[in-house]
Amino acid sequence: MAVGVLFSSFVVWFEGKRDGFDEEHLFDLFFLSIGVGLLTFFIVYRPLLNVNPGTVFVYVQYFWTLGFQIFGAFFLAMLPVYIFARMWKWSIFRILDIFAIAFCFGNTIPILGYILIYKRYEFFVILSGLVLMYLIGTHLRVARLNSGIIFSLFLLVASALGFLFLRNLENLIFYGILIVASAGNIYARKKSSMSKVNLPQNLMNFVQQTLLKKRKNLKAEQKLLESEDPYLNPGRAQDNAENIDEAILEDGRKEVVDVRQDAISGTLVLIRKALAKIRIGNYGTCEICGKLIDPARLKAYPEATTCLDCVNKQKV
């Protein structure tokens, strides 16, 4: 299970970084959700165990039991995800997609261990279902599918797998809750997209094309500067008798190249961030105050992530 958590954290980091989320906050949220899930188990399910409280092995064994215990803990672990995503003005639907994919990928390890230890080979179907869900989820995210759909699909797949292998009254009720939650998530996503104040489509197309073109030109300039870097000259190490004047000129050229490289790298970071915001769906909002950025500023400076008021406040 520890290895599974490690695998899940890697997926959260990779997918979150690709979407432009703050990595430190994302990791904090991930481990907070795990803590809530574990706390939920020990508070809610511990009274159900008629065992000696000191019998740690029995608790671990019971926690590995598939069904309501793990999925229930996961469901309640999403509460802090929703709360903090709202506080940080993140796309809750995008975050839920990332966590659902991470859950599928990370749980392949403990479920595989469960199968091998208890010889329950029929659960390979659940293992295959989680792997398939992970592959489909990562593909759909790249395919620009509306965020939130992957999380709803995950809930439906979890309900189907549970119904096939873990059919008792307690679990059947919970699977019904998962199906309702899946439908509610789709409805909330649709309502959010309808009520959302969007920028004009022609402006969004212009901004995206401008950013992509600018990124291409800057990367080409980066390669050109690498060829002009005097320290990377292949014949530089062969000439050990250069005079002081040539060394000073070389250092001066190197300094100019480094300054320009730093400027290009900084602009590329802003461009990548702006493109990620377009993909997430919150492009055009100030990352400091949350207000809309003036469309004229976006048209002139498409990689802008803050409004003019916040920029002026930072200068003061």
Contacts in CASP RR format, 6 or more apart in sequence:
PFRMAT RR
TARGET T0000
AUTHOR 0000-0000-0000
METHOD contacts of the structure
MODEL  1
MAVGVLFSSFVVWFEGKRDGFDEEHLFDLFFLSIGVGLLTFFIVYRPLLN
VNPGTVFVYVQYFWTLGFQIFGAFFLAMLPVYIFARMWKWSIFRILDIFA
IAFCFGNTIPILGYILIYKRYEFFVILSGLVLMYLIGTHLRVARLNSGII
FSLFLLVASALGFLFLRNLENLIFYGILIVASAGNIYARKKSSMSKVNLP
QNLMNFVQQTLLKKRKNLKAEQKLLESEDPYLNPGRAQDNAENIDEAILE
DGRKEVVDVRQDAISGTLVLIRKALAKIRIGNYGTCEICGKLIDPARLKA
YPEATTCLDCVNKQKV
1 64 0 8 1.000
1 109 0 8 1.000
1 110 0 8 1.000
3 109 0 8 1.000
4 106 0 8 1.000
4 107 0 8 1.000
4 108 0 8 1.000
4 109 0 8 1.000
4 110 0 8 1.000
5 34 0 8 1.000
5 106 0 8 1.000
7 105 0 8 1.000
7 106 0 8 1.000
7 108 0 8 1.000
7 109 0 8 1.000
8 30 0 8 1.000
8 102 0 8 1.000
8 103 0 8 1.000
8 105 0 8 1.000
8 106 0 8 1.000
8 107 0 8 1.000
9 27 0 8 1.000
9 30 0 8 1.000
9 31 0 8 1.000
9 102 0 8 1.000
11 98 0 8 1.000
11 101 0 8 1.000
11 102 0 8 1.000
11 105 0 8 1.000
11 106 0 8 1.000
12 26 0 8 1.000
12 27 0 8 1.000
12 30 0 8 1.000
12 98 0 8 1.000
12 99 0 8 1.000
12 102 0 8 1.000
13 23 0 8 1.000
13 26 0 8 1.000
13 27 0 8 1.000
15 98 0 8 1.000
15 101 0 8 1.000
15 102 0 8 1.000
15 138 0 8 1.000
15 141 0 8 1.000
16 23 0 8 1.000
16 26 0 8 1.000
16 98 0 8 1.000
17 23 0 8 1.000
18 276 0 8 1.000
19 94 0 8 1.000
19 98 0 8 1.000
19 276 0 8 1.000
19 279 0 8 1.000
19 280 0 8 1.000
20 272 0 8 1.000
20 273 0 8 1.000
20 276 0 8 1.000
20 277 0 8 1.000
20 280 0 8 1.000
21 90 0 8 1.000
21 95 0 8 1.000
22 88 0 8 1.000
25 84 0 8 1.000
25 88 0 8 1.000
29 80 0 8 1.000
29 81 0 8 1.000
29 84 0 8 1.000
29 85 0 8 1.000
29 95 0 8 1.000
30 99 0 8 1.000
30 102 0 8 1.000
32 80 0 8 1.000
32 84 0 8 1.000
33 77 0 8 1.000
33 78 0 8 1.000
33 80 0 8 1.000
33 81 0 8 1.000
33 99 0 8 1.000
34 77 0 8 1.000
35 77 0 8 1.000
36 76 0 8 1.000
36 77 0 8 1.000
36 79 0 8 1.000
36 80 0 8 1.000
37 73 0 8 1.000
37 74 0 8 1.000
37 76 0 8 1.000
37 77 0 8 1.000
38 73 0 8 1.000
40 72 0 8 1.000
40 73 0 8 1.000
40 76 0 8 1.000
40 77 0 8 1.000
41 63 0 8 1.000
41 69 0 8 1.000
41 73 0 8 1.000
42 59 0 8 1.000
45 62 0 8 1.000
45 69 0 8 1.000
46 59 0 8 1.000
49 58 0 8 1.000
49 59 0 8 1.000
49 62 0 8 1.000
51 58 0 8 1.000
51 59 0 8 1.000
52 58 0 8 1.000
62 69 0 8 1.000
63 69 0 8 1.000
63 70 0 8 1.000
64 110 0 8 1.000
64 114 0 8 1.000
66 111 0 8 1.000
66 114 0 8 1.000
66 123 0 8 1.000
66 126 0 8 1.000
66 162 0 8 1.000
66 165 0 8 1.000
66 166 0 8 1.000
67 162 0 8 1.000
67 166 0 8 1.000
67 171 0 8 1.000
67 174 0 8 1.000
68 166 0 8 1.000
68 170 0 8 1.000
68 171 0 8 1.000
68 174 0 8 1.000
70 107 0 8 1.000
71 158 0 8 1.000
71 174 0 8 1.000
71 178 0 8 1.000
72 174 0 8 1.000
74 103 0 8 1.000
75 177 0 8 1.000
75 178 0 8 1.000
75 181 0 8 1.000
78 96 0 8 1.000
78 99 0 8 1.000
81 92 0 8 1.000
81 95 0 8 1.000
81 96 0 8 1.000
81 99 0 8 1.000
82 92 0 8 1.000
84 90 0 8 1.000
85 91 0 8 1.000
85 92 0 8 1.000
85 95 0 8 1.000
86 92 0 8 1.000
89 282 0 8 1.000
89 285 0 8 1.000
89 290 0 8 1.000
91 147 0 8 1.000
91 280 0 8 1.000
91 281 0 8 1.000
91 282 0 8 1.000
93 146 0 8 1.000
93 147 0 8 1.000
93 148 0 8 1.000
93 151 0 8 1.000
93 185 0 8 1.000
93 188 0 8 1.000
93 189 0 8 1.000
93 192 0 8 1.000
94 147 0 8 1.000
94 148 0 8 1.000
94 280 0 8 1.000
96 148 0 8 1.000
96 150 0 8 1.000
96 151 0 8 1.000
96 185 0 8 1.000
97 137 0 8 1.000
97 141 0 8 1.000
97 147 0 8 1.000
97 148 0 8 1.000
97 149 0 8 1.000
97 150 0 8 1.000
97 151 0 8 1.000
99 151 0 8 1.000
100 150 0 8 1.000
100 151 0 8 1.000
100 154 0 8 1.000
101 134 0 8 1.000
101 137 0 8 1.000
101 138 0 8 1.000
101 141 0 8 1.000
101 150 0 8 1.000
101 154 0 8 1.000
103 154 0 8 1.000
104 130 0 8 1.000
104 131 0 8 1.000
104 133 0 8 1.000
104 134 0 8 1.000
104 154 0 8 1.000
105 130 0 8 1.000
105 134 0 8 1.000
107 130 0 8 1.000
108 127 0 8 1.000
108 130 0 8 1.000
108 131 0 8 1.000
108 134 0 8 1.000
111 123 0 8 1.000
111 126 0 8 1.000
111 127 0 8 1.000
111 130 0 8 1.000
112 127 0 8 1.000
114 120 0 8 1.000
114 123 0 8 1.000
115 121 0 8 1.000
115 123 0 8 1.000
115 124 0 8 1.000
115 127 0 8 1.000
122 165 0 8 1.000
123 165 0 8 1.000
125 161 0 8 1.000
125 164 0 8 1.000
125 165 0 8 1.000
126 161 0 8 1.000
126 162 0 8 1.000
126 165 0 8 1.000
129 157 0 8 1.000
129 161 0 8 1.000
133 153 0 8 1.000
133 154 0 8 1.000
133 157 0 8 1.000
136 153 0 8 1.000
137 150 0 8 1.000
137 153 0 8 1.000
140 149 0 8 1.000
140 150 0 8 1.000
141 150 0 8 1.000
144 279 0 8 1.000
146 189 0 8 1.000
146 193 0 8 1.000
147 189 0 8 1.000
147 280 0 8 1.000
148 185 0 8 1.000
148 186 0 8 1.000
148 189 0 8 1.000
149 186 0 8 1.000
149 189 0 8 1.000
151 182 0 8 1.000
151 185 0 8 1.000
152 182 0 8 1.000
152 183 0 8 1.000
152 184 0 8 1.000
152 185 0 8 1.000
152 186 0 8 1.000
152 189 0 8 1.000
153 182 0 8 1.000
155 178 0 8 1.000
155 179 0 8 1.000
155 181 0 8 1.000
155 182 0 8 1.000
155 185 0 8 1.000
156 178 0 8 1.000
156 179 0 8 1.000
156 182 0 8 1.000
158 175 0 8 1.000
158 178 0 8 1.000
159 175 0 8 1.000
159 176 0 8 1.000
159 178 0 8 1.000
159 179 0 8 1.000
159 182 0 8 1.000
162 171 0 8 1.000
162 175 0 8 1.000
163 172 0 8 1.000
163 175 0 8 1.000
197 292 0 8 1.000
198 204 0 8 1.000
199 283 0 8 1.000
199 284 0 8 1.000
199 295 0 8 1.000
199 298 0 8 1.000
200 295 0 8 1.000
203 295 0 8 1.000
203 298 0 8 1.000
203 299 0 8 1.000
204 278 0 8 1.000
204 283 0 8 1.000
206 299 0 8 1.000
206 302 0 8 1.000
207 274 0 8 1.000
207 278 0 8 1.000
207 283 0 8 1.000
207 298 0 8 1.000
207 299 0 8 1.000
207 302 0 8 1.000
208 275 0 8 1.000
208 278 0 8 1.000
210 302 0 8 1.000
211 271 0 8 1.000
211 274 0 8 1.000
211 275 0 8 1.000
211 278 0 8 1.000
211 302 0 8 1.000
211 303 0 8 1.000
212 275 0 8 1.000
214 267 0 8 1.000
214 271 0 8 1.000
214 302 0 8 1.000
214 303 0 8 1.000
215 268 0 8 1.000
215 271 0 8 1.000
215 272 0 8 1.000
215 275 0 8 1.000
218 264 0 8 1.000
218 267 0 8 1.000
218 268 0 8 1.000
218 271 0 8 1.000
219 268 0 8 1.000
221 264 0 8 1.000
222 261 0 8 1.000
222 264 0 8 1.000
222 265 0 8 1.000
225 257 0 8 1.000
225 260 0 8 1.000
225 261 0 8 1.000
225 264 0 8 1.000
226 232 0 8 1.000
228 253 0 8 1.000
228 257 0 8 1.000
229 254 0 8 1.000
229 257 0 8 1.000
230 236 0 8 1.000
230 250 0 8 1.000
230 253 0 8 1.000
230 254 0 8 1.000
230 257 0 8 1.000
231 250 0 8 1.000
231 254 0 8 1.000
242 250 0 8 1.000
267 303 0 8 1.000
270 303 0 8 1.000
270 304 0 8 1.000
270 305 0 8 1.000
271 303 0 8 1.000
273 303 0 8 1.000
273 305 0 8 1.000
274 283 0 8 1.000
274 302 0 8 1.000
274 303 0 8 1.000
274 304 0 8 1.000
274 305 0 8 1.000
277 283 0 8 1.000
277 284 0 8 1.000
277 305 0 8 1.000
284 292 0 8 1.000
284 293 0 8 1.000
284 298 0 8 1.000
285 291 0 8 1.000
285 292 0 8 1.000
285 293 0 8 1.000
286 292 0 8 1.000
286 293 0 8 1.000
286 305 0 8 1.000
286 306 0 8 1.000
286 307 0 8 1.000
286 310 0 8 1.000
287 305 0 8 1.000
287 306 0 8 1.000
288 306 0 8 1.000
288 307 0 8 1.000
288 310 0 8 1.000
289 307 0 8 1.000
289 309 0 8 1.000
289 310 0 8 1.000
291 307 0 8 1.000
291 309 0 8 1.000
292 307 0 8 1.000
293 304 0 8 1.000
293 306 0 8 1.000
293 307 0 8 1.000
294 307 0 8 1.000
294 308 0 8 1.000
297 304 0 8 1.000
297 307 0 8 1.000
297 308 0 8 1.000
298 304 0 8 1.000
306 314 0 8 1.000
END
